[in-house]
Amino acid sequence: MSEFSHFNENGNAHMVDVSTKSETTRLAIASGIIRMTTKTLKLIESGGAKKGDVLGVARLAGIMGAKRTSDLIPLCHPLSLSNVNIDLHIRQDIPGIEIRASVKTFGQTGVEMEALTAVSIAALTIYDMIKAVEKTMTIDQIKLTFKDGGKTGKFEIKS
């Protein structure tokens, strides 16, 4: 079990001790897609959703999700985030919305989970705000696309 850092020598889940790790600038970027019908996408784009500004609320929810990741995922460390940026791109070709979250900190552990949580919460918020119009939306392709900092250095998925 020692190869998995969230398990101790007895196989029990535990929070990793990061007290001996060096503080470095940490950056993580995650992305995902919420797919919907063209009609639903046009409603969001036009600002005609009954619950209001779907993209604006989703952006705020993504930021809040990143900030609250340690409250949602049991073994995540609470982090002081330097920056959270949520980009939402309307994609007629999907049709749907592409979500990208960039999270940054200076600390002893990375922000991959915060970026992934931000994307997930933004997508769920879009679903929540427009579900009265379409319940068949799908959320998929949520993934880490980039991380830098710490002992393992840089990781990147080339498109």
LINZIDA-V218344 format. One line per field, one symbol per residue. psi: psi as a letter, one per 30 degrees, with the letter a starting at -180 (. if undefined). A space follows every 50 residues. Layout:
psi=???
This chain:
psi=fffjfgkafggkklkkjgffkkklkkkkklllkkklleeeeeeeefggke fajeeeeeeeeeeeeefgeffejegkkkljkekkkkkkkkjefekakkkk kkkkljafllgeeeeeeeeeeeeeeeeefgffejfgkkklgklkfkkkla efbkkkjk.
